Amino acid sequence: MMSSKTVEHYDRHLGPVYAWMVGDFSNAAQQMTNYFDTIGLYPTETKLAVDLGCGHGVQTVPLADRGFAVTAIDSCQQLLETLQSNAGELPVDIIQANLLMFPDLISLPVDAIICMGDTVPHLASMDEVYDLISSVSKSLIEGGFFCASFRDYTSSELTGTSRFIPVRSDDQRIHTCFLEYSSDIVHVYDLLHTKHEGGWVFSASAYDKLRLNPQVFKDIAQTHNLDLVHEIVIRGMGYYAFQQGS
């Protein structure tokens, strides 16, 4: 499960600005719609889908628009409240919980399980990555989809000033990310400047992400009868689509 430090980071620091950080919701959701079109993800047998680490619904809403009844799970209450607004009357069941608990929270099996947006590296250890993939494999129908996306922090290490990454800025906020590497973890520092009446206010918070090797992730999936059917890198984020074998 995500560490308490990560949960606190989202609750107190990143959650309140996450939707702003992502940008226009309609555009982000349309990009996911295009991705689901590309891999051929549609409701089939159960018409049920699970969105793990759903955030404010960039994946959830396109899934529901496609005809899925979606269980959307995240630990951050503020993001889930924004998701509720974005989802409107769509068939979405919103649950605040740790994503590893999902088998106990849904009706099994399901057509699709989604874990996008660099969520998998938020897990506390590689053992939890194994646990997640094992649970996913047991929860899918034959031919069901498992989709994940995350950044590869293992292929190289940023150094010097390149570790400062501009995320987004406007006339009210400036968000910068700073990365610091250890052997199997990348320490992520989110630096936020917010404009108030009296001037700019600075806040900072940090959490850790796993340096998850994409090939290791794919190998774990393969050992759990999940066959890689599509792979693409979009703006530095690797997208991996698997289907449950027979």
WOGIRA-V727787 format. One record per run of one state. SS is the DSSP state (2 for helix, 1 for strand, 0 for the rest). FROM is the first residue (numbers start at 1). LEN is the number of residues. If there is no record, write none. Layout:
# WOGIRA-V727787
SS_FROM_LEN, SS_FROM_LEN
This chain:
# WOGIRA-V727787
0_1_1, 1_2_1, 0_3_1, 2_4_19, 0_23_2, 2_25_15, 0_40_8, 1_48_5, 0_53_7, 2_60_6, 0_66_3, 1_69_6, 0_75_2, 2_77_11, 0_88_4, 1_92_5, 0_97_2, 2_99_6, 0_105_5, 1_110_6, 0_116_4, 2_120_3, 1_123_1, 0_124_2, 2_126_14, 1_140_12, 0_152_8, 2_160_4, 1_164_6, 0_170_3, 1_173_9, 0_182_3, 1_185_12, 0_197_2, 1_199_12, 0_211_3, 2_214_10, 0_224_2, 1_226_9, 0_235_2, 1_237_8, 0_245_2
